Amino acid sequence: RTLGLKASEEALQASLAQAVAPAPERSDAGTPGEAERRRLASIAVAPEEFEKDDDSNGHMAFIAAASNLRAANYHIPPADLHRSKLIAGRIVPAIATTTAAIVGLIAMELFKLVTRGIIQDGLASSLQERDAANAEAFRNVFLNLALPLIAVSEPELAEEMPLPGGGTFNEWSKLLVDEGRELTLSELVALLEERLGSEVSMLSHAGHTVYSSLAPPKSQTQWLQMPVKQVLAALADSGRAPRESWCQLQVNAYDEDTEEDVEVPVVLYRRY
């Protein structure tokens, strides 16, 4: 059997605040205030035994919904509630051992991200962007239940690299582009060049070249005047634009002063 989570007023004495110490108060708006931390601390969690045959507890409804969302991400055929029950019944031994331990450890780290304000509005930022001191609260875990061995360590901060035009970024950073409307490809290229202070030599998505100043795709002249959403739809194998509101774009940038390619973060573009 594995562990589930449920809010429990009776378990307030074992509240989440005792498991995760709140971060020091800061003045910047990105960090939750004292009132918000008190609200989060009032939420308690307690172990709940997994029971697949009791429809009233919602366990299988959650597992079926969550697994089908994950299946959609990886183009795996979905499974209805009945089939999900059959699958869960066959993998209980796996759920009850290493998988359960890993899920529990990940959940504890997720609680820290939420209570420290590092995850807000569904978007996560790197630790450096919020507070480098937060890194000391998190843990990497190496787990081998056969030995048994559990080794815990503090994570290292990601390496910071210079950002063209000033500032720094790391491998977890994203350059957000949300102008409140759909941009044409030419507008997007111009905006990126302005924000990065460098020439955009290539723009790609999911392995497809969207824009290139060196070897432009045959349709680039037409694409430059089209909304980005339509360009991505034209590149997609299905011919239809993906349903996600955000898409990732890889950028190759060139610094004309140094005559060298420069590293830039992944672009997270908001479609309308």
Residue pairs with C-beta under 8 A, 6 or more apart in sequence:
1 49
1 50
1 92
1 95
1 96
2 50
2 95
2 96
2 99
2 100
2 103
3 47
3 48
3 50
3 100
3 103
3 104
4 47
4 48
4 49
4 50
4 59
5 45
5 46
5 48
5 107
6 45
6 46
6 48
7 43
7 44
7 45
8 44
8 45
8 46
9 44
11 44
11 45
11 46
12 42
12 44
13 44
14 44
14 46
15 41
15 42
15 43
15 44
16 40
16 41
16 43
16 44
16 45
16 111
16 115
17 37
17 40
17 41
17 115
19 108
19 111
20 108
20 111
20 112
20 115
20 116
20 137
21 137
22 37
22 41
22 115
22 116
23 31
23 115
23 116
23 117
23 131
23 133
23 134
23 137
24 133
25 31
25 33
25 34
26 131
30 117
30 120
30 130
31 116
31 117
31 130
31 131
32 40
32 115
32 116
32 117
36 117
37 115
40 114
40 115
41 115
48 57
50 59
50 92
50 95
51 57
51 59
52 59
52 60
52 85
52 88
52 89
53 85
55 61
60 81
60 84
60 85
60 88
61 81
63 84
63 88
64 79
64 80
64 81
64 84
67 79
67 84
68 78
68 79
70 76
71 77
71 78
71 79
72 78
79 87
88 95
97 145
98 143
98 145
101 143
101 145
102 143
105 139
105 141
105 143
109 138
109 139
110 119
112 118
112 137
112 138
113 119
113 124
116 130
116 131
116 134
116 137
117 130
118 124
118 125
118 127
118 130
118 134
125 172
126 158
126 170
126 172
126 173
127 134
127 135
127 138
127 155
127 157
127 158
128 157
128 158
128 160
128 170
129 173
132 157
135 154
135 155
135 156
135 157
136 154
138 154
138 155
139 152
139 153
139 154
139 155
140 152
140 153
140 154
140 155
141 150
141 151
141 152
142 149
142 150
142 151
142 152
142 153
143 149
143 150
143 151
144 150
158 170
158 171
158 172
159 170
159 171
160 168
160 169
160 170
161 168
161 169
161 170
161 263
162 168
163 169
163 196
163 264
163 265
164 196
164 197
164 198
164 253
164 255
164 262
164 264
165 195
165 196
165 197
165 198
166 197
169 175
169 264
169 265
173 265
173 266
174 248
174 265
174 266
174 267
174 268
175 192
175 195
175 196
175 251
175 264
175 265
175 266
175 267
175 268
176 268
176 270
177 183
177 188
177 191
177 192
177 267
177 268
177 269
177 270
178 269
178 270
179 191
179 270
180 272
181 272
182 227
182 228
182 229
182 271
182 272
183 191
183 227
183 228
184 224
184 225
184 226
184 227
184 228
185 210
185 211
185 223
185 224
185 225
185 226
185 227
185 228
185 231
186 224
186 225
188 203
188 228
188 269
189 200
189 203
189 211
189 224
192 200
192 203
192 251
192 267
193 199
193 200
196 251
196 253
196 264
198 253
198 254
198 255
198 256
198 262
198 264
199 213
199 253
199 254
199 255
199 256
200 211
200 213
200 251
200 252
200 253
200 254
201 212
201 213
201 214
201 252
201 253
201 254
201 261
202 209
202 211
202 212
202 213
202 214
202 251
202 252
203 209
203 210
203 211
203 212
203 249
203 250
203 251
203 252
204 210
204 249
204 250
204 252
205 232
205 235
205 247
205 248
205 249
205 250
206 235
208 235
209 215
209 217
210 217
210 223
210 228
210 231
210 232
210 235
210 249
211 217
211 220
211 223
211 224
212 220
217 223
219 234
223 231
223 234
226 234
228 269
228 271
229 241
229 271
229 272
230 241
232 241
232 242
232 247
232 271
233 239
233 240
233 241
236 242
241 271
244 271
245 270
245 271
246 268
246 269
246 270
246 271
247 268
247 269
247 271
248 266
248 267
248 268
248 269
249 266
249 267
249 268
249 269
250 266
250 267
251 264
251 266
251 267
252 261
253 261
253 262
253 264
254 260
254 261
254 262
255 261
255 262
